[in-house]
């Protein structure tokens, strides 16, 4: 599985996932459910997809409020809105959970974390 990280505010979670070289937005498929996240990618020139991420989140998110995602420096960056505001102690449910970074300065969004301000800015 791909390396995953995240930072959070009380209302959002900005998730980053390392992608295989050559991955494009057209080759990605992100599936977001209330407490499940799945990311698949097709190799360039192939229709066969590989699973990069399939995990249960630590808490529920609102998939309808996820505007999309961006690819920056070989990483997928997606901003998820928490269904219930609050701090999460880990990113995923289970024993091998990834720790989360905490509160970013006001106005930060997924695009700012990715280093670009034109992809997911509000």
C-alpha positions, -999 to +999 in steps of 0.1 A: +000+000+000+010+036-006+025+059+021-003+080+035-003+111+057-026+138+068-032+171+087-064+182+102-085+211+115-115+205+136-137+204+105-114+190+077-088+164+070-063+169+043-050+136+032-018+130+011-010+097-006+023+089-024+015+078-060+035+055-083+056+073-109+036+084-140+002+084-123-022+109-138-056+122-126-072+102-155-057+070-142-070+075-106-103+064-090-110+077-055-140+062-037-150+080-006-178+068+017-188+079+052-160+060+069-142+042+041-116+054+016-104+035-014-079+047-041-071+027-072-048+035-101-043+021-136-007+018-148+000+041-179-014+024-210-033-003-190-069-008-179-058-030-149-062-012-117-040-016-086-053-008-051-032+019-035-054+024-005-084+007+011-089+016+047-115+025+073-112+061+086-110+068+123-142+089+121-169+097+096-166+122+068-191+138+045-183+125+010-207+150-007-185+179+005-153+165-010-147+188-040-121+167-057-084+162-055-051+173-069-018+157-078+013+176-067+049+163-067+038+127-071+013+128-043-025+128-043-039+156-020-076+155-011-095+175+015-122+156+034-149+173+055-155+156+089-191+147+095-188+158+131-162+186+140-135+175+164-099+163+166-090+128+155-061+111+172-053+088+142-061+087+105-074+052+102-092+028+125-072-003+136-039-012+151-016+002+124-032+037+124-012+067+111-008+097+134-023+130+123-008+164+122-029+190+140-045+224+133-031+244+104-032+282+103-066+297+093-072+297+056-051+266+048-066+241+024-055+210+005-041+232-023-019+251+002-006+219+017+003+207-018+021+239-025-003+252-052-032+275-049-052+267-080-063+231-075-086+228-045-088+263-032-122+273-019 
